[in-house]
């Protein structure tokens, strides 16, 4: 079994502290980027779900916009403090980090705006969570600020949204249910949702970097690129993240999953940070469900073709410029009705080293990248602020920073986390 050591926190609400926070902080939790599309959704979720007495503040560049965002929240949030801070102003970020126990940020693309806040939180001993799916940003944040965060006791927790909580916590749940090392895990995702301008800007930025920078391309292609020592990769060859449509043993069809190149690295980092607690020989892959029969085959071909076309167009500056003109702009996203119709369901099937099969299901309602992500990031931030957690600091993943404590929170918030063995 995977074991963790819990560090108890004492003191009345409003006077909590961690090992890296020797003095009382003004705020328990600050939402940075609250005036953006996803930031406003996160603030709205916290206004409904946060326990009474949790000290929450909203932060962003414009006080006027922050006031408008706050005015649109439920009444209980109308007295939340407002903090003016800018990613281009290190002093404002240092003040922000120093005032908070936890900062939850939605300000992306993270490769463009995120590193200064990671640095500020790492140096202040402030816990940090984001919803990035940007591999190059996470690698750079690890390389620059891992040691600083460990020294101050800060938990820097990336990817606390649809990237990559279903994958990361689903694999943790699978390992706990198996009670033995895992040899292989295959996750198949079914989802309905839209894209925001910010998400698309992050995707285009990643493709541009990989296309133009050989070093970035090497990081993107390395299966263990986010692990503590990427060069010390376990012997098994990992499954490809891309590839042709596939007919599965049960007769269904799957296609390459657009988030697999990032999610797989997060799961492998979790495994490595736990001293290969899932199994040193673990082979992990993700696919996207396309359906059954001829319709499923056609859908798998269409998904694969569309992904290839977008990457191809985004890789070249002239065509990328044309694409940027027609795609949604940052700060926009699907409307309320579209978000309500969304859902996600991930089925993870694992084989243990002794030949048994274990299955985990992670599911939730609402657009996965927005409505469901607001729940995931909101509960992650509350978990970091309020709960007894594993005795770890540094650059972490949801599974290694919060683990089963976060799973229980998400269950209570209405998401499904189930595992069966046979």
Secondary structure by P-SEA (a helix, b strand, c coil): cbbbbbbbbbccccccccccccccccccccccccccaaaaaaaaaaacccccccbbbbbcccaaaaaaaaaacccccccbbbbbbbcccaaaaaaaaaaccbbbbcccccccccaaaaaaaaaacbbbbbbcccaaaaaaaaaccaaaaaaaccccccccccccaaaaaaaaaaaaaacccccbbbbbbbbbbcccaaaaaaaaaaaaaaaccaaaaaaaacccccccccccccccccccccccccccccccccccccccccaaaaaaaaaaaaccccccccccbbbbbbcccaaaaaaaaaaaaaaaaaaaaaacaaaaaaaaaccccccccccaaaaaacbbbbbbbbbcccbbbbbbbbccccccccaaaaaaaaaaaaaaacccccccccccccccccaaaaaaaaaaabbbbbbbcc
